[in-house]
Amino acid sequence: MKGFTTKIVHNDRQDAIEHGSLHKPIHANVAYGYDDARDLAAVFQGQQSGYSYGRQVNPTITALESKITVMEDGLSSVCFGTGMGAIGTTVFALLRAGDHIVSSAFLFGNTNSLLNTFTQMNIDVTFVDATSTEAVAEAVTERTRMVFVETIANPRTQVSDLEGIGTYCAQRGLVYVVDNTMTSPFLFQPKTVGASLVINSLTKYIGGHGNALGGAVTETGNFDWTSFPNIYPDYQGGDAAKWGITQIKKKGLRDFGASLGPEAAHHIAMGSETLALRVQRQSDNALAMCRFLRDHPQVKRVYYPGLEDHPQHQRAEKLFRSFGGLFSFELHSDVDLWEFLNRLKVIVKSSNLGDNRTLAIPVAHTIYYEMGPERRASMGIDESLIRISSGIEDSEDLLADLATGFE
């Protein structure tokens, strides 16, 4: 089974499922009993496979982790209660006081806030323009352990120099973490550009239905963990290619406790089966809306990698299967932001992205409000900027709805 969707749809059936079920059932239990106490001890010591305690392991979550690993063509994945839990736990597990991160400056607001919080714990962060490998290289110091980027920035859609940064990190022996949420594993696999670890917010495109929170970290096998100084002796046994992901699970998930619940895992696993179908439709709808908005006299500017005038259009065209479902646009000063949004009837005024429904949000007044006007200006966030996450509706209805907003 080589096709993306075929592999995901049939992944559960690669292992036997109770009663011939086609989907892994929801295992709601927390603890696991053994007839032989020696088996219980062997599971805790990692000498045999099995389940110990629900904070770390659960059969339903294991099945989802297997799907994510297949999607990303990785070695192993660990799931978390949210995408932020996945990012925070990865930094918590792998870095120590005195270490340094080089990060894209165009980060999702909460990720930006989280990394700034780590600076209060003596883990330094330098934010740079990650569309340029040179900017990343100039920020690297002898204390740098990790480079963190997103594939497509939210909301201004800058596309990081993913290939160039991957080559540079390989040369310097740096852990290269790529947040693949905006593209999803269907449009792009960061492993192909040298990513060491891949982050996905499962809440977004992979789950797709806005009914479950979740996050994941995937080990790609690209990084030599034997050269990484922060791996604890307890996690240096077995396959060295999995030392990093093992420490994230054992030291991070176990100690930090940002666990994914089995019911949420089941929702996400079911949603993931239609990922390719949904994302392609969302990408097509986004491009249609962006072309409409680009030519509208009341729109000042549209930000979407699928448009030919986007600064990183050629890069996105080379790397990604399609251009994704997220874009943003600025209104001219004589257009009332609130009147425009309130006239929309099909497009929902809401946060989140990757949903089956098309969602719109005024960026400066909501998800970037706490940053303040100075920081927003430095990131190019205009006060009139609207972010759209396209859904799977009929494109004619979405275009008509936008036209109604401008009337």
C-alpha positions as CSV (number, residue, x, y, z in Angstrom):
1,M,0.0,0.0,0.0
2,K,1.9,3.0,-1.3
3,G,-0.7,5.8,-1.7
4,F,-1.0,8.4,1.1
5,T,-4.7,7.9,1.8
6,T,-4.6,4.1,1.3
7,K,-1.9,3.8,4.0
8,I,-3.8,6.0,6.5
9,V,-7.2,4.4,6.0
10,H,-5.9,0.8,6.4
11,N,-3.2,1.6,9.0
12,D,-5.2,0.3,12.0
13,R,-5.6,-3.1,10.3
14,Q,-1.8,-3.7,10.1
15,D,-2.2,-5.1,13.7
16,A,-5.0,-7.3,14.9
17,I,-8.0,-5.4,16.2
18,E,-10.5,-6.8,18.7
19,H,-13.5,-8.6,17.2
20,G,-12.5,-7.7,13.6
21,S,-13.2,-4.0,14.1
22,L,-12.1,-1.8,11.2
23,H,-11.1,1.0,13.6
24,K,-9.1,0.9,16.8
25,P,-11.6,1.2,19.6
26,I,-11.5,3.7,22.4
27,H,-9.6,2.3,25.4
28,A,-10.8,4.5,28.2
29,N,-8.8,2.8,31.0
30,V,-5.8,4.3,32.8
31,A,-4.2,1.3,34.4
32,Y,-3.1,-2.1,33.0
33,G,-3.0,-5.4,34.9
34,Y,-0.7,-8.4,34.4
35,D,-1.0,-11.9,35.6
36,D,2.7,-12.2,36.2
37,A,4.3,-9.4,38.2
38,R,7.5,-10.0,36.3
39,D,5.8,-8.9,33.1
40,L,4.7,-5.7,34.7
41,A,8.2,-5.0,35.8
42,A,9.6,-5.8,32.3
43,V,7.2,-3.4,30.7
44,F,8.2,-0.6,33.1
45,Q,11.9,-1.3,32.4
46,G,11.4,-1.3,28.7
47,Q,12.4,-4.9,28.3
48,Q,9.2,-6.0,26.7
49,S,6.3,-4.2,24.9
50,G,3.1,-3.4,26.8
51,Y,1.2,-0.8,28.6
52,S,2.0,0.7,32.1
53,Y,0.0,3.8,32.8
54,G,-2.3,6.0,30.9
55,R,-0.3,9.2,31.2
56,Q,2.3,7.8,28.8
57,V,0.6,4.9,26.8
58,N,-2.8,3.8,25.6
59,P,-3.7,1.5,22.8
60,T,-6.0,4.0,21.1
61,I,-3.2,6.7,21.2
62,T,-0.6,4.2,20.0
63,A,-2.8,3.5,16.9
64,L,-3.0,7.3,16.2
65,E,0.8,7.6,16.7
66,S,1.3,4.9,14.1
67,K,-0.9,6.8,11.6
68,I,1.1,10.0,12.2
69,T,4.4,8.2,11.8
70,V,3.2,6.8,8.5
71,M,2.0,10.2,7.3
72,E,5.4,11.8,8.0
73,D,7.4,8.8,6.8
74,G,9.1,8.8,10.2
75,L,10.5,6.3,12.7
76,S,8.2,7.0,15.7
77,S,5.7,9.6,17.0
78,V,4.5,10.8,20.4
79,C,1.1,12.4,20.9
80,F,0.1,15.2,23.3
81,G,-3.0,16.8,24.5
82,T,-2.4,19.9,22.3
83,G,0.0,21.2,19.7
84,M,1.3,23.6,22.2
85,G,1.9,20.7,24.6
86,A,4.0,19.0,21.9
87,I,6.1,22.1,21.3
88,G,6.6,22.9,25.0
89,T,7.4,19.4,26.0
90,T,9.9,19.0,23.2
91,V,11.8,22.1,24.4
92,F,11.4,21.0,28.0
93,A,12.8,17.5,27.4
94,L,15.7,18.3,25.1
95,L,17.1,21.7,26.2
96,R,18.8,22.8,29.4
97,A,19.6,26.1,31.1
98,G,22.2,28.0,29.0
99,D,21.1,26.5,25.7
100,H,20.1,28.7,22.8
101,I,17.3,28.4,20.1
102,V,17.2,30.2,16.8
103,S,13.5,30.6,15.8
104,S,11.5,32.0,13.0
105,A,10.3,35.5,13.9
106,F,7.0,34.8,12.1
107,L,5.7,32.3,14.6
108,F,2.1,31.6,15.6
109,G,1.3,33.9,18.6
110,N,1.1,31.2,21.3
111,T,4.4,29.6,20.1
112,N,6.1,33.0,20.2
113,S,4.8,33.5,23.8
114,L,5.9,30.1,24.9
115,L,9.5,30.5,23.6
116,N,9.7,33.9,25.3
117,T,8.6,32.2,28.5
118,F,11.6,29.8,28.2
119,T,13.9,32.8,28.1
120,Q,12.9,33.4,31.7
121,M,14.3,29.9,32.4
122,N,17.8,30.7,31.0
123,I,17.1,29.1,27.6
124,D,17.8,32.0,25.2
125,V,15.9,32.5,21.9
126,T,16.8,34.6,18.9
127,F,14.0,35.4,16.5
128,V,15.1,35.8,12.8
129,D,13.6,36.1,9.3
130,A,13.5,32.3,8.6
131,T,12.8,33.0,4.9
132,S,16.6,33.4,4.8
133,T,19.1,30.7,5.7
134,E,21.7,33.5,6.1
135,A,19.7,35.1,8.8
136,V,19.5,31.8,10.7
137,A,23.3,31.2,10.3
138,E,24.1,34.7,11.6
139,A,22.2,34.1,14.8
140,V,23.8,30.7,15.6
141,T,26.2,30.7,18.5
142,E,28.3,28.0,20.2
143,R,25.4,27.5,22.7
144,T,22.8,26.9,19.9
145,R,21.2,23.5,20.2
146,M,18.0,23.9,18.1
147,V,16.5,25.7,15.1
148,F,12.7,26.0,15.1
149,V,10.6,27.0,12.1
150,E,7.1,26.7,10.7
151,T,6.5,25.7,7.1
152,I,4.0,28.5,6.3
153,A,3.7,31.3,8.8
154,N,0.3,32.2,10.4
155,P,-1.1,34.6,9.4
156,R,1.1,36.4,6.9
157,T,2.1,33.1,5.1
158,Q,5.8,33.6,4.9
159,V,7.5,30.4,3.7
160,S,10.7,29.5,5.5
161,D,13.8,28.5,3.5
162,L,13.2,24.9,4.6
163,E,15.8,23.3,2.3
164,G,18.5,25.8,3.0
165,I,18.0,25.7,6.8
166,G,18.0,21.9,6.7
167,T,21.3,21.8,4.9
168,Y,22.8,24.3,7.3
169,C,21.6,22.4,10.4
170,A,23.0,19.2,9.1
171,Q,26.4,20.8,8.6
172,R,26.3,22.3,12.1
173,G,24.8,19.3,13.9
174,L,21.8,21.3,15.1
175,V,18.4,19.8,16.0
176,Y,16.1,21.1,13.2
177,V,12.4,21.2,14.4
178,V,9.8,22.0,11.7
179,D,6.2,22.7,12.6
180,N,4.2,21.2,9.8
181,T,0.8,22.2,11.0
182,M,0.0,24.8,8.2
183,T,0.9,22.4,5.4
184,S,0.0,19.0,6.9
185,P,1.8,15.8,6.0
186,F,-0.3,15.5,2.8
187,L,1.1,18.7,1.3
188,F,4.7,18.3,2.7
189,Q,6.9,16.0,4.6
190,P,9.7,18.0,6.5
191,K,11.8,14.9,6.5
192,T,12.6,15.6,2.9
193,V,14.4,18.8,3.8
194,G,16.4,17.3,6.7
195,A,14.1,18.0,9.6
196,S,15.1,16.2,12.8
197,L,11.7,16.4,14.5
198,V,8.3,17.3,13.0
199,I,5.6,19.0,15.0
200,N,1.9,18.8,14.1
201,S,-1.1,20.3,15.8
202,L,-3.5,17.5,15.3
203,T,-6.4,19.9,16.2
204,K,-6.0,21.5,12.8
205,Y,-5.9,19.7,9.4
206,I,-5.1,16.2,10.6
207,G,-8.2,16.0,12.9
208,G,-10.0,18.4,10.6
209,H,-13.4,18.5,12.2
210,G,-12.9,21.0,15.1
211,N,-14.0,18.4,17.7
212,A,-10.7,17.3,19.4
213,L,-7.5,18.9,20.6
214,G,-4.1,17.2,20.0
215,G,-0.5,17.5,19.0
216,A,2.3,15.2,17.9
217,V,6.1,15.0,17.6
218,T,7.6,12.7,15.0
219,E,11.2,11.5,14.8
220,T,12.4,11.4,11.2
221,G,15.7,9.5,11.6
222,N,17.8,12.4,10.1
223,F,19.6,13.5,13.3
224,D,22.5,11.8,15.0
225,W,21.5,11.8,18.6
226,T,24.8,10.2,19.7
227,S,26.3,13.7,19.1
228,F,23.7,15.6,21.1
229,P,25.0,16.4,24.6
230,N,21.6,16.6,26.4
231,I,20.5,13.0,26.1
232,Y,20.3,11.6,29.6
233,P,22.2,8.3,30.3
234,D,18.9,6.5,31.0
235,Y,17.7,7.0,27.4
236,Q,21.0,6.1,25.6
237,G,20.1,2.4,25.2
238,G,18.7,0.7,22.2
239,D,18.3,2.3,18.7
240,A,20.3,5.5,18.8
241,A,18.0,7.0,16.1
242,K,15.2,7.0,18.7
243,W,17.1,8.5,21.7
244,G,15.6,11.9,21.1
245,I,12.0,10.8,20.7
246,T,12.4,8.4,23.7
247,Q,13.6,11.3,25.9
248,I,10.6,13.4,24.7
249,K,8.3,10.6,25.7
250,K,9.9,9.4,28.9
251,K,11.3,12.7,30.3
252,G,8.8,15.0,28.6
253,L,5.4,13.4,28.4
254,R,5.8,11.4,31.6
255,D,7.2,14.2,33.7
256,F,5.3,17.1,32.1
257,G,2.0,15.2,31.7
258,A,0.6,16.9,28.6
259,S,-1.2,13.7,27.7
260,L,-3.7,13.1,24.9
261,G,-7.0,11.4,25.9
262,P,-8.2,8.3,24.2
263,E,-11.5,9.8,23.0
264,A,-9.8,12.7,21.4
265,A,-7.3,10.4,19.8
266,H,-10.1,8.3,18.3
267,H,-11.7,11.5,16.8
268,I,-8.4,12.6,15.4
269,A,-7.6,9.2,13.9
270,M,-11.0,9.0,12.2
271,G,-10.6,12.5,10.9
272,S,-7.1,11.8,9.5
273,E,-8.5,9.3,7.0
274,T,-9.9,12.1,4.9
275,L,-6.9,14.4,5.3
276,A,-5.9,14.3,1.6
277,L,-9.4,14.8,0.3
278,R,-10.1,17.8,2.6
279,V,-6.8,19.6,2.3
280,Q,-6.9,19.5,-1.5
281,R,-10.4,21.0,-1.5
282,Q,-9.4,23.6,1.1
283,S,-6.4,24.5,-1.0
284,D,-8.5,24.9,-4.2
285,N,-11.0,27.0,-2.3
286,A,-8.3,29.2,-0.8
287,L,-6.8,29.9,-4.2
288,A,-10.2,30.8,-5.7
289,M,-10.9,33.2,-2.8
290,C,-7.5,34.8,-3.0
291,R,-7.8,35.5,-6.7
292,F,-11.2,37.1,-6.1
293,L,-9.8,39.2,-3.3
294,R,-6.6,40.2,-5.2
295,D,-8.8,41.8,-7.9
296,H,-11.3,43.5,-5.6
297,P,-11.0,47.3,-5.3
298,Q,-11.6,47.3,-1.6
299,V,-8.7,45.0,-0.8
300,K,-5.3,46.4,-0.2
301,R,-3.2,43.2,-0.2
302,V,-3.6,39.4,-0.2
303,Y,-1.1,37.1,1.4
304,Y,-1.1,33.5,0.0
305,P,1.8,31.4,-1.3
306,G,-0.4,30.3,-4.2
307,L,-0.4,33.8,-5.8
308,E,2.3,34.4,-8.3
309,D,3.3,37.7,-6.6
310,H,3.9,36.1,-3.2
311,P,7.6,36.5,-2.3
312,Q,8.1,32.8,-1.7
313,H,5.7,31.5,-4.4
314,Q,8.3,29.6,-6.3
315,R,9.7,28.0,-3.1
316,A,6.2,26.9,-2.1
317,E,5.5,25.6,-5.6
318,K,8.7,23.5,-5.5
319,L,8.2,22.1,-2.0
320,F,4.5,21.7,-1.4
321,R,1.9,19.5,-3.2
322,S,-0.5,22.5,-3.0
323,F,-0.5,25.8,-1.2
324,G,-2.7,25.1,1.8
325,G,-6.0,26.5,3.1
326,L,-4.8,29.5,5.1
327,F,-4.4,33.0,3.8
328,S,-4.9,36.6,5.0
329,F,-5.8,40.0,3.4
330,E,-5.8,43.7,4.3
331,L,-8.7,46.0,3.7
332,H,-8.4,49.6,2.4
333,S,-8.8,52.2,5.2
334,D,-12.2,53.3,4.0
335,V,-13.7,49.8,4.5
336,D,-15.2,49.0,7.9
337,L,-13.6,45.8,9.2
338,W,-16.5,44.9,11.5
339,E,-19.2,45.7,9.0
340,F,-17.5,43.5,6.4
341,L,-17.1,40.6,8.8
342,N,-20.6,40.8,10.2
343,R,-22.1,40.7,6.7
344,L,-20.6,37.2,6.1
345,K,-23.1,34.4,6.5
346,V,-21.4,31.3,5.1
347,I,-17.9,32.1,6.5
348,V,-17.9,31.8,10.3
349,K,-16.4,34.4,12.5
350,S,-14.2,32.1,14.6
351,S,-10.7,31.1,15.7
352,N,-9.1,27.8,14.8
353,L,-8.1,26.6,11.3
354,G,-8.1,23.4,9.3
355,D,-11.8,23.0,10.0
356,N,-14.3,21.7,7.4
357,R,-16.0,25.2,7.7
358,T,-14.4,28.3,6.4
359,L,-13.4,30.6,9.3
360,A,-12.5,34.3,9.5
361,I,-10.9,36.2,12.3
362,P,-9.6,39.8,12.7
363,V,-6.0,39.1,13.6
364,A,-4.9,42.3,15.4
365,H,-7.9,42.4,17.6
366,T,-7.9,38.7,18.7
367,I,-5.0,36.2,18.4
368,Y,-2.3,38.9,18.2
369,Y,-4.0,41.5,20.5
370,E,-1.8,40.7,23.5
371,M,1.4,41.5,21.6
372,G,0.5,45.1,21.4
373,P,0.7,47.5,18.4
374,E,4.5,47.8,18.4
375,R,5.2,44.0,18.1
376,R,2.4,43.6,15.6
377,A,3.9,46.3,13.4
378,S,7.3,44.6,13.5
379,M,5.6,41.4,12.3
380,G,3.7,43.2,9.6
381,I,0.3,42.6,11.2
382,D,-2.0,45.4,9.9
383,E,-5.0,46.5,12.0
384,S,-7.3,45.6,9.1
385,L,-5.7,42.1,8.6
386,I,-8.3,39.3,8.3
387,R,-7.2,35.6,8.4
388,I,-9.2,33.1,6.5
389,S,-9.0,29.3,7.0
390,S,-10.8,27.9,4.0
391,G,-13.2,24.9,4.4
392,I,-14.7,22.4,2.1
393,E,-17.8,24.4,1.1
394,D,-18.7,24.9,-2.6
395,S,-16.4,27.6,-3.9
396,E,-19.2,29.5,-5.6
397,D,-20.9,30.0,-2.2
398,L,-17.7,31.3,-0.6
399,L,-17.1,33.8,-3.4
400,A,-20.7,35.0,-3.2
401,D,-20.3,35.4,0.6
402,L,-17.2,37.5,0.2
403,A,-19.0,39.7,-2.4
404,T,-21.8,40.2,0.1
405,G,-19.4,41.3,2.7
406,F,-18.2,44.1,0.4
407,E,-21.6,45.3,-0.6
